[in-house]
Amino acid sequence: MSSERIIDVSENADALADRAADWFVAELKGRPGPIAVALSGGSTPKRLYERLARDPWRSALPFERIHWFWGDERIVPADDARRNTLMAKAALLDHVPVPAQNIHEIAAAPTSPEAAAQAYEQALKAYYGAQTLDPDRPLFDIMLLGVGSDGHTASLFPGKPALAVRDRWVVHSDPGLDPFVPRVTLTFPAIASSRAVAFLAAGADKRETLSKVFAGADLPSAHVEAAGPIHWFLDKAAVPG
Ligand SMILES: O=C1O[C@H](COP(=O)(O)O)[C@@H](O)[C@H](O)[C@H]1O
């Protein structure tokens, strides 16, 4: 059964980030206990992260209870600018009162991609408190995703073996697109264990890909499922004609 799709179109990338930040805060409002958020890399999410570090969004978020995870990571040295973690820290996490133990980053090189994937899966299982995913108890409260020009999401690239993995939460993955560095990614079942998913995509270079995704093409972004609705925050330039 496919998840409900909610499309939200903004005038431009800045307005999109405002809308997504409002949604993020509303989605977490009143939620008790620990909260798990999975972040993505990419240019459009960066604007959202910058918003969340500022008021009015910042003061509306219970940072002491939010745990930060990543949907995918590039296995390069920790100080390499291609790390999704580095971008999220610079845009958000370095500027808000988040306890260090709430940041669950994926290991950097020289850890091998397979070792990084296994360690991250163990960290997710420790947080979740179980070895298997319960459909009635999603792992993530919010899953943020981007979409690449080839239709990839997280580091699930078209035609790659990671797409077929159902028995792991995390795998290492071959990149199908620049930067061609080893990756670690959540698998489809782990992504599907999310109360809410939000894709963020801006710019005319996403339009053709989105038209294929919305037409149900066999692309990774089109195969994402969630426990709740899947939101698509787009700017006008990205909307398929
Ligand atoms: O490689 C990646 O690309 C996607 C899409 O990024 P964008 O800049 O084209 O929006 C991103 O979601 C993923 O986290 C990242 O590793």
The ligand as an SDF file (V2000), in Angstrom:
LIG
                    3D

 16 16  0  0  0  0  0  0  0  0999 V2000
   24.1200   12.7810   -2.4790 O   0  0  0  0  0  0  0  0  0  0  0  0
   23.1560   13.2490   -1.9200 C   0  0  0  0  0  0  0  0  0  0  0  0
   22.1970   13.8400   -2.6730 O   0  0  0  0  0  0  0  0  0  0  0  0
   20.8420   13.8860   -2.2410 C   0  0  0  0  0  0  0  0  0  0  0  0
   20.1800   15.0230   -3.0460 C   0  0  0  0  0  0  0  0  0  0  0  0
   20.9100   16.2300   -2.8260 O   0  0  0  0  0  0  0  0  0  0  0  0
   20.5530   17.5950   -3.6010 P   0  0  0  0  0  0  0  0  0  0  0  0
   21.6820   18.5510   -3.2700 O   0  0  0  0  0  0  0  0  0  0  0  0
   20.5090   17.2570   -5.0610 O   0  0  0  0  0  0  0  0  0  0  0  0
   19.2420   18.0810   -3.0550 O   0  0  0  0  0  0  0  0  0  0  0  0
   20.7430   14.0510   -0.7440 C   0  0  0  0  0  0  0  0  0  0  0  0
   19.4170   13.8710   -0.3440 O   0  0  0  0  0  0  0  0  0  0  0  0
   21.6430   13.0420   -0.0420 C   0  0  0  0  0  0  0  0  0  0  0  0
   21.5280   13.1600    1.3650 O   0  0  0  0  0  0  0  0  0  0  0  0
   23.0390   13.2940   -0.4400 C   0  0  0  0  0  0  0  0  0  0  0  0
   23.9640   12.4050    0.1770 O   0  0  0  0  0  0  0  0  0  0  0  0
  1  2  2  0
  2  3  1  0
  2 15  1  0
  3  4  1  0
  4  5  1  0
  4 11  1  0
  5  6  1  0
  6  7  1  0
  7  8  2  0
  7  9  1  0
  7 10  1  0
 11 12  1  0
 11 13  1  0
 13 14  1  0
 13 15  1  0
 15 16  1  0
M  END
$$$$
